[in-house]
Amino acid sequence: MTLWEFFLKGGPLMWPLLVCSVVALAIIVERMFALRQSRIIPRDLIEEVERLVRMGRLGDIEQLLKRNSSPICPVIMVAIKNAGMRREIIKDYMEEAGAGEAYAIERYLDILGIIAAIAPLLGFLGTVTGMLASFQAVAGSAGGANSSQLLAAGISEALITTVAGLAIGIPVFVCYRLLVARSDYLVMEMEKTSARILEYLKGDAHEVQKGAKGQEDLGS
């Protein structure tokens, strides 16, 4: 039996299972590429931002962040624009910006979780409907050995959807949990990095602005 024949024997519910598998595979590949630490929190970018912020060169930091598409950039940008305010105020702005970026990091994962949950259920549904059709075929036959063969063949075909549903649901669920853990880790690292940069920008004494103003006076 070829794979295509195996697919057709599973009945009409094999088609939604096929759609689920294609969508899940696309999300897994896209999220594995998107949830790289080098993309979410580029080390070179963070080191350069920390170096510039210690020097009070906030304008250079803004230009640097505008050239980068990392999700942490909007969070740092908000902090830079509110530098010198009280720590609590800057932190609130950063948390608001970070919530939006965290949502972007975690996008599509809910869809992956739904697929992991419904794929086995679709398989069981296909099995139930297939067995009902088999029993109806047996009830309409003359009986005897032919009925037993029809029932055995029908049940065998009906179980194909269960196999397909579990074969899709189990690996998708594993990938879903791994990607959720990965996204949670990256969000936590974003919070740590943002908090570290916040320490340079906080204060009632406007330390960063003073440093920047001193450099401008020297330049003039």
LINFENHU-V877510 format. One record per helix or strand of 2 or more residues. SS is the DSSP state (h for helix, s for strand). FROM is the first residue (numbers start at 1). TO is the last residue. Records with the same first field share a line. If there is no record, write none. Layout:
SS = FROM-TO ; FROM-TO
This chain:
h = 3-9 ; 13-34 ; 37-40 ; 43-54 ; 58-66 ; 72-81 ; 87-105 ; 109-140 ; 145-201 ; 207-219
